[in-house]
Each structure stands twice: as structure tokens, then as C-alpha cells.
């Protein structure tokens, strides 16, 4: 008959060391820390196409500009935000940057341009529910209700409990 015993401290340390070795091997096999950095940022593109990024995860210039742009938006300075975010976009085309450019353009009352950027954000990362709802809302405000409805239904198919998508779809349905 088998009896259960608790592992010793030495066995736990040995297991932890083995796991760290496996993690290190995985990092090397997938392309190093730069790949993980871009993955964690939500980038869907090849990190080798991005600007150089030190393996110690220092900010790259595109990230620095993106963060400054977000701060400008938070400080209700959409014109400054737009300039910073567009400079970030020029360095690295990322869905989050496209979304923030669209937000800045909305704040500047430039809805047609905002829709173009919402479209870019959605095309770069269609699985992001926040980007999808922003895109659908932009479509809806431009009078493109059937397209907005389609995007929202697709979003709810993948994320059926996403409140903003449900609320916007209800609003559209009530008004049509």
C-alpha cells in the first residue's frame, strides 16, 4: 500500500530549480525576453520588426511616446496626445496605439479620422473586446449601424458577458 509523505525542503528547492531551468529554456526557445516583452504589451506583430529593445526591458522609444500620449489624454490635452501617439505609431504599429489615436481624434471632434484609426486597431487585434466596442461605436455614430451590429455580435460571441458590448447592442436595437 502507498503512503503519502510531504516533500522535504531540499526536494522542493530541487523542483524549483528544475522549473526555473525549464522556464529559461522556454524563453530562449521562443526568442528571448524581447519576445516576452512585446507579448505582454499585447503586440501581435513580430518583435524583430519592432525597434530595438534591451533584454532588461527598458522602455523603447515607441513605448515612451505611447505613455506620454496616454498621460496627455488623461490630462485633457488631446492635441498633444495625438502628436505623441502618432510618433509612437511611426516607430511601431500597435493596436493599442491606433486605439488611443482614435480616442484623441474623437476628443478633437474629428469622427471620420477617428473611425479610420478604430478600424486599424480592430484589424490589428479583433479579439480585444474594448477595441471592438470602440470600433462599433464609431461605426454607429457614422450611421453604419448594420456593420456596428455585426461587430458587436461577433464580440459577444467570443466574450458573451462583456457589458459594454451588450449595452451598445441594446441601445442600437432599441433605436432601430
N, C-alpha and C positions, 0 to 999 in steps of 0.2 A: 504494500500500500504506500502511496505517495503522501508525504507530509510537507506542508508549506513552511518555508522559513523566510524571514526578511533578509534582503541583501545587506551585506556588510558595507561600511563606508568605503572601503577600498574597491569593492565591486561597483559601487555607484560612481566613484571617480573614474574608474576604468571605462565604464559605459559612457560617461560624459565626454571623456577624451576621444573615444571612438566616434561619438556623434559629431563632435567638432571637426574631426578629420573628414567625416563624410560630407559635412556642410562645406568645408573648404574645397573638397574635390568637386562638389556641385558648382560652387561659384566659379572655379576655374573652367569647368566644362561648358558653362553657359556664357562665358565671355568676360568674366571678371566683375568687379564692383561697379564699373560704369554701366553695364547692362542692368544690374540690380537697381542702381540709382534711377535710371530712366524708367524702368518698370514701376518702381514705387511712385514716381511722379505721374504715372498714368500714361506715359508716352507709348504710342502704338507703333512707332517707327523704329527703324534700325538705329541703335545708338551710335554706330560707326558713322552714320551720316550727320550726326549732331556735332556741335562744336566740341572741342577737346574738353575733357573733364578729368581732373585728377582723381586717382583712385581713393584719395582720402575724403572724397565727397564735398570738396569746396564748391561754393556756388559757381556755376558757369555764368557767363555774361547774360545769356538769354534768361536764365532764372532770376538774376539780379534785376534786370529790367522788368520782368514779369511782376516780381514782388513790389517794385516801386510803382508800377502801374496799378496794381491792386490797392496799394496804400492811397494813391491819388484818387481812385474811385471811392474808397472809404471816406476820404476827406472831401468828397463832393467837388472834385476837380476833374471832370470828365475829359476836358481838352488836353490837360497834361497826361492823364491816364492813356488816352488814345495814342499820343506820340510815343510814350514809353512802351506800350504794348505792341505797337506796330514795329518798333525797333527790335523788340524781343522776337516777334514773328519772323522778321527778316533773318534772324540768326537760326531759329529753329521753329518749324511749323508744327504746332501742337494744338490739339483740340481745345484745351483749357484756355490757351491764349486767344484763339479765334472766338471763343465764347465771351471772354472779357472784353475784347474789341467790340463785339456786338452790343454788350451792355453799355459801354462808353458811348457808342453811336446812338443808342436809344436815349441815353441821358442828354445827348446833344440834339435830340429831336430830328434824327436822320434815319427814319424807319426803313427806307429801301436799302440803304447800305448795311444797316443792322441785320436785315434779313439775309443778305449775302454772307455775312460772317456767321450768322446762326447756321446757315446751310453748310458752311465749311466745317464748323465744329461738329455738327451732326454727321457729316460724311466721314470725318476723321475718327469719330467714336460714337457710332449709332447706339451702342449698348449703354451709354451713360444716360440715365433717365432725366437728370437735370438738364442736360443739353437738348435732349429730345423734346421736353416740355417747353423750353425756351424757344426752340425752333418752331414748334407747333403754335405757340402763342404769337410768334412773329408772323407766321403764315396766316393765322386767323385775323390778326389786325390788318393785314394787307388784303383781306377779303377772299383768301384762298381756303375757305372752310373745309371742302372735301379733303384737301391734302392734309390739313391740320388734324382732322378727324382720323385719317389713316395713320398718321404718325403716333397719335395718342393711343389708338387701339393696338398698334404694334408694341408700344412701350408697355401697355398694361398686360399684354400677352406674356412679356418677359418679366415684368415686375408688377404683378396684379394688385398689390396693396399700396402702390405709390400714390399718395394723396394728391399731390399737385396735378398729376395726370388725370386722376378721377375727377377732381373739381373742375378743371378746364373742360374736360369732355362733357360733364354735366351742364356747364354754362353754355357750351356750343349747342348741345342737344336741346336745351330749353329755349334757345333763341332761333332755332331753325324749324 
